[in-house]
Amino acid sequence: MGVAAGPIRVVVAKPGLDGHDRGAKVIARALRDAGMEVIYTGLHQTPEQIVDTAIQEDADAIGLSILSGAHNTLFAAVIELLRERDAADILVFGGGIIPEADIAPLKEKGVAEIFTPGATTASIVDWVRANVREPAGA
């Protein structure tokens, strides 16, 4: 990945019916404090809304927070919509309550990384910096 102008842009989203967004807000703030531009979509977003936002905002990555147990369906829907809209270059990562047994299949579908409970904000920031793209001037 080449160096693009400006800071890394990340859409942080809460797809589906989850009503708890504290973790997503903590991650959004950590990414912002690390110099990234963060667009937080709020609760109850559909995969279509998330992908629309990512494309409109020229995002480099989408971070999904899923606690509902619908992670297999929701991650797959976002990745498929990105492919359909010729935006598969937008990296998808996420976290939440995701069983260990589901992580490898999610990665096979195209999810770049999964962070489970206990992951530090520093490890997430470091991963985004290392895997999304280098910010300009870095």
KOLNUPA-51960 format. One record per residue (C-alpha): x, y negated, z; residue number from 0. Coordinates in nm, 4 decimals. Layout:
node X:X; Y:Y; Z:Z; mivex:NUM
...
END
This chain:
node X:0.0000; Y:0.0000; Z:0.0000; mivex:0
node X:0.1313; Y:-0.3375; Z:-0.0954; mivex:1
node X:0.1420; Y:-0.6520; Z:0.1077; mivex:2
node X:-0.1733; Y:-0.8560; Z:0.0553; mivex:3
node X:-0.2311; Y:-1.2173; Z:0.1497; mivex:4
node X:-0.3787; Y:-1.2978; Z:0.4868; mivex:5
node X:-0.4507; Y:-1.0895; Z:0.7926; mivex:6
node X:-0.5919; Y:-0.7389; Z:0.7901; mivex:7
node X:-0.9731; Y:-0.7569; Z:0.7692; mivex:8
node X:-1.1707; Y:-0.4927; Z:0.9587; mivex:9
node X:-1.5455; Y:-0.4406; Z:0.9752; mivex:10
node X:-1.6399; Y:-0.2853; Z:1.3099; mivex:11
node X:-1.9826; Y:-0.1237; Z:1.2943; mivex:12
node X:-2.2330; Y:0.0693; Z:1.5040; mivex:13
node X:-2.4267; Y:0.2908; Z:1.2624; mivex:14
node X:-2.7474; Y:0.4674; Z:1.3471; mivex:15
node X:-2.9508; Y:0.4501; Z:1.6623; mivex:16
node X:-2.6747; Y:0.4030; Z:1.9199; mivex:17
node X:-2.7675; Y:0.1344; Z:2.1679; mivex:18
node X:-2.4330; Y:0.1139; Z:2.3480; mivex:19
node X:-2.1705; Y:-0.1091; Z:2.1895; mivex:20
node X:-1.9283; Y:-0.1958; Z:2.4685; mivex:21
node X:-1.6501; Y:0.0184; Z:2.3189; mivex:22
node X:-1.6994; Y:-0.1294; Z:1.9724; mivex:23
node X:-1.6770; Y:-0.4802; Z:2.1179; mivex:24
node X:-1.3607; Y:-0.3917; Z:2.3116; mivex:25
node X:-1.1989; Y:-0.2592; Z:1.9927; mivex:26
node X:-1.3161; Y:-0.5608; Z:1.7916; mivex:27
node X:-1.1610; Y:-0.7956; Z:2.0469; mivex:28
node X:-0.8339; Y:-0.5977; Z:2.0597; mivex:29
node X:-0.8026; Y:-0.6084; Z:1.6809; mivex:30
node X:-0.8837; Y:-0.9790; Z:1.6785; mivex:31
node X:-0.6336; Y:-1.0510; Z:1.9560; mivex:32
node X:-0.3738; Y:-0.8645; Z:1.7482; mivex:33
node X:-0.4222; Y:-1.1171; Z:1.4671; mivex:34
node X:-0.6693; Y:-0.9304; Z:1.2498; mivex:35
node X:-0.9906; Y:-1.0744; Z:1.1126; mivex:36
node X:-1.2816; Y:-0.8758; Z:1.2549; mivex:37
node X:-1.6403; Y:-0.8727; Z:1.1377; mivex:38
node X:-1.8670; Y:-0.7052; Z:1.3943; mivex:39
node X:-2.1966; Y:-0.5970; Z:1.2416; mivex:40
node X:-2.3942; Y:-0.5389; Z:1.5619; mivex:41
node X:-2.6136; Y:-0.2471; Z:1.6581; mivex:42
node X:-2.8331; Y:-0.0189; Z:1.4460; mivex:43
node X:-2.6638; Y:-0.0633; Z:1.1100; mivex:44
node X:-2.7377; Y:0.1641; Z:0.8171; mivex:45
node X:-2.4492; Y:0.3030; Z:0.6109; mivex:46
node X:-2.5710; Y:0.0806; Z:0.3253; mivex:47
node X:-2.5546; Y:-0.2318; Z:0.5417; mivex:48
node X:-2.2055; Y:-0.1423; Z:0.6632; mivex:49
node X:-2.0709; Y:-0.0819; Z:0.3126; mivex:50
node X:-2.2398; Y:-0.3980; Z:0.1808; mivex:51
node X:-2.0746; Y:-0.6000; Z:0.4581; mivex:52
node X:-1.7330; Y:-0.4446; Z:0.3960; mivex:53
node X:-1.7493; Y:-0.5215; Z:0.0243; mivex:54
node X:-1.8845; Y:-0.8752; Z:0.0733; mivex:55
node X:-1.6191; Y:-0.9508; Z:0.3349; mivex:56
node X:-1.3376; Y:-0.8011; Z:0.1254; mivex:57
node X:-1.2509; Y:-0.5735; Z:0.4174; mivex:58
node X:-0.9417; Y:-0.3574; Z:0.4255; mivex:59
node X:-1.0981; Y:-0.1097; Z:0.6678; mivex:60
node X:-1.4186; Y:-0.0054; Z:0.8404; mivex:61
node X:-1.4120; Y:0.1097; Z:1.2013; mivex:62
node X:-1.7225; Y:0.3059; Z:1.3024; mivex:63
node X:-1.8217; Y:0.3646; Z:1.6628; mivex:64
node X:-2.0591; Y:0.6595; Z:1.6995; mivex:65
node X:-2.1922; Y:0.7993; Z:2.0253; mivex:66
node X:-2.5187; Y:0.9514; Z:1.9037; mivex:67
node X:-2.3919; Y:1.2851; Z:1.7742; mivex:68
node X:-2.4731; Y:1.1898; Z:1.4149; mivex:69
node X:-2.1068; Y:1.1358; Z:1.3267; mivex:70
node X:-2.0906; Y:1.4032; Z:1.0546; mivex:71
node X:-2.3825; Y:1.2485; Z:0.8661; mivex:72
node X:-2.2948; Y:0.8836; Z:0.9205; mivex:73
node X:-1.9239; Y:0.9021; Z:0.8353; mivex:74
node X:-2.0035; Y:1.1040; Z:0.5220; mivex:75
node X:-2.2692; Y:0.8548; Z:0.4124; mivex:76
node X:-2.0347; Y:0.5565; Z:0.4492; mivex:77
node X:-1.7536; Y:0.7305; Z:0.2604; mivex:78
node X:-1.9869; Y:0.8423; Z:-0.0193; mivex:79
node X:-2.1304; Y:0.4910; Z:-0.0580; mivex:80
node X:-1.7792; Y:0.3439; Z:-0.0755; mivex:81
node X:-1.6964; Y:0.5907; Z:-0.3550; mivex:82
node X:-2.0189; Y:0.5135; Z:-0.5408; mivex:83
node X:-1.9484; Y:0.1406; Z:-0.5230; mivex:84
node X:-1.5881; Y:0.1750; Z:-0.6405; mivex:85
node X:-1.4613; Y:0.0667; Z:-0.2988; mivex:86
node X:-1.2916; Y:0.3871; Z:-0.1833; mivex:87
node X:-0.9779; Y:0.1820; Z:-0.1146; mivex:88
node X:-1.1476; Y:0.0567; Z:0.2040; mivex:89
node X:-1.0077; Y:0.2800; Z:0.4780; mivex:90
node X:-1.2589; Y:0.4363; Z:0.7193; mivex:91
node X:-1.1660; Y:0.5207; Z:1.0773; mivex:92
node X:-1.3709; Y:0.5571; Z:1.3891; mivex:93
node X:-1.4267; Y:0.6858; Z:1.7313; mivex:94
node X:-1.6751; Y:0.7764; Z:1.9955; mivex:95
node X:-1.8085; Y:1.0985; Z:2.1334; mivex:96
node X:-1.6823; Y:1.3311; Z:1.8622; mivex:97
node X:-1.6078; Y:1.6959; Z:1.9408; mivex:98
node X:-1.2553; Y:1.8148; Z:1.8654; mivex:99
node X:-1.3981; Y:2.0799; Z:1.6297; mivex:100
node X:-1.5520; Y:1.8067; Z:1.4098; mivex:101
node X:-1.2375; Y:1.5970; Z:1.3656; mivex:102
node X:-1.0617; Y:1.8063; Z:1.0985; mivex:103
node X:-1.3766; Y:1.8388; Z:0.8820; mivex:104
node X:-1.4321; Y:1.4626; Z:0.9066; mivex:105
node X:-1.0752; Y:1.3988; Z:0.7935; mivex:106
node X:-1.1262; Y:1.6400; Z:0.5033; mivex:107
node X:-1.4253; Y:1.4285; Z:0.3972; mivex:108
node X:-1.2070; Y:1.1179; Z:0.3920; mivex:109
node X:-1.2111; Y:0.9708; Z:0.7429; mivex:110
node X:-0.8572; Y:0.8427; Z:0.7964; mivex:111
node X:-0.8482; Y:0.8738; Z:1.1771; mivex:112
node X:-1.0698; Y:0.9527; Z:1.4740; mivex:113
node X:-1.0122; Y:0.8073; Z:1.8193; mivex:114
node X:-1.1753; Y:0.9898; Z:2.1082; mivex:115
node X:-1.2494; Y:0.8624; Z:2.4589; mivex:116
node X:-0.9299; Y:0.7687; Z:2.6361; mivex:117
node X:-0.7565; Y:0.6265; Z:2.3290; mivex:118
node X:-0.5915; Y:0.2987; Z:2.4205; mivex:119
node X:-0.6631; Y:-0.0248; Z:2.2398; mivex:120
node X:-0.2878; Y:-0.0547; Z:2.1772; mivex:121
node X:-0.2808; Y:0.2833; Z:2.0005; mivex:122
node X:-0.5731; Y:0.1815; Z:1.7802; mivex:123
node X:-0.4170; Y:-0.1557; Z:1.6939; mivex:124
node X:-0.0841; Y:0.0143; Z:1.6172; mivex:125
node X:-0.2554; Y:0.2729; Z:1.3967; mivex:126
node X:-0.4467; Y:0.0070; Z:1.2020; mivex:127
node X:-0.1282; Y:-0.1949; Z:1.1488; mivex:128
node X:0.0625; Y:0.1127; Z:1.0323; mivex:129
node X:-0.2071; Y:0.2589; Z:0.8080; mivex:130
node X:-0.4187; Y:-0.0181; Z:0.6650; mivex:131
node X:-0.1654; Y:-0.2641; Z:0.5208; mivex:132
node X:0.1055; Y:-0.4993; Z:0.6306; mivex:133
node X:-0.0170; Y:-0.8507; Z:0.7108; mivex:134
node X:0.1388; Y:-1.1268; Z:0.5034; mivex:135
node X:0.4705; Y:-1.2429; Z:0.6405; mivex:136
node X:0.5258; Y:-0.9287; Z:0.8468; mivex:137
END
